[in-house]
Amino acid sequence: MPSILLIIVVFLTVVAAVFAFGAAAMTPSSVLGARLRALGGQQQKPVENRPAMRERIEQALDPLSKAIPLSPADVSRTRRWLIQAGFRDAIDVNYYFGARVLMAIVGFAAVVVLSGLNNLPLVIGVTALGFILPRFILKRMIKDRQNRIRLGLPDALDLTVICVEAGLALDQALMRVGQDLHHAHPDLSDEFHLVNLEMRAGKPRAEALRNLVERTGVDDIRSLVGTLIQTDRFGTSVAQALRVHSDSLRTERRQRAEEQAAKTTIKMVPPLVIFVLPSIIFVTIGPAVIELIRQLGPISGGR
């Protein structure tokens, strides 16, 4: 009887060991499985995360992007603009230049189909407009993103002051603020997340903050980064510096709002002159002109 129990125990142990080894070897994320596949000569196939539509767009725009002769300065400037608009992949530069060439071709083809080559200035104008339109859209996207970041910066400063006063270091405070602002201000949250990733990767805090200024291009963030670098260099209180900067930022926002309100009267003049003034003139002088024509019409006709 004891021999039978011993045999059963040995059998179950062997089965459990084989099952555990097989499960560890077949699991895709297993280190043991990766080593066994490497020893067996099996190469893991790279996982393609890009959808098929994106691959087709890349294949279509890649030769078009090479149609423009570019210097390294043009590429770096365009890459900086794309990063400020929120497009951080290196392939986005090809998308941008390919879109410019494609829009120019589409504009040229549309003019040729509709009116032919008889009107040469129209052909040149529409082709140039198609070539410039993506740049105008990119500038508009940069401006909109900067406005969103500028609007979310006061909330981020208030949360940062609270986190620093609660005892967190500046790195942890930026990480926590980025997490809290993920839904309210996603652009600013992504930028704070990138700052934390750069500091974790080993970059100095000053360099990571300067990269934040380059990625956003917002003047308020430039002044904030200058304040943080100065505070870190001289060892003063971060919470006090952030509180003072937050007060100055609110003052600047109020002054900016007052400036926009003062410009409103000037901006209202063209619509008033173009739309309102002709209507007022027509309503006030129109009946008098009609009555004058009725009274003087028979006299002029009799003569």
Steps between C-alpha positions, in 0.01 A plus 500: 500500500774754583673416171179581306471838675866573422446417132191726486688789664796466261265482201310813605828685563634413156171606333497833688864569408442424131185715496678792667796477261270487195291795620813706565642414158179572305416833665587784256628732773708233671877547518549123499288465188692776323832330580376163383372648174831681450693177558271316263558753224147635506479875445215691651299682244475871571155607604358751258304755695446732210172451317491415132356841407792681662747280313330585171512871581871471582569319174306764304649809668859382532595556131306827497690630802829449316382720211594818692873571531554566869794621703569373853392841635160466329453150636594601856274807491210297365562228758488763775169632366354150487611430858338826614181388326509166684646274225818350646571209263784543252279365220265798544750716310446280194124523553520878507711551189311226317171673584634829363601341169174305481287810562693688231444216252130482588459877455682493165292205379172662611576825315610316187184285499264792563651782294794354308837664459363818343508700824862465608483736804209299639692174458806641675292659777297188583811278490685737734194513727492120522870498582467766774173373654656219714744749650214735589310210661813398694549854631137510607536169682810630680316813609198302625719261697696785654174666605384177664830468686485865603149455639598192700818645646339689797327181619827313466684764704241489778519120519880512492507746792266274699712189427828674587358639825373151584859374498550363147811577302467695177538189282226310685285813508521537120417131457199526730376820335531337159289208617233725652475719188476209257129552428470877553814609310642202305760701307663641813474160668689336211773762520546447874509125440779544243694718745481222760606239246805707401601550862458128568717425200785697658471848355561790739192684618606825332544330163165321527326827582669678209379222271151569632534859381618385157212253465229752590628842397278670761637816660332427836673162520831665405470738794395214729798289395732795557359539851540128579858488368591808701340353812684171453831678444484733801323259735204724584151381592323339204154551649562870560638548149205318345253705704662828392510384138135393519401847623698667222346262247149593615593868468624441147181314412289787631707751303472283191121485542483878542708542187266274303200691634658830393556362150136397471384850403758518220409152376131592488556791259540295174182291555306815589621683189449204267171355628320739736570843351364424147180361654455810715560728202255303287230506770536869585566656159320244280140622559604863444671410172194303385266791586732744324494289185118487511470877535761600245428225249189662338670840488804369320279294267280802413795710400 
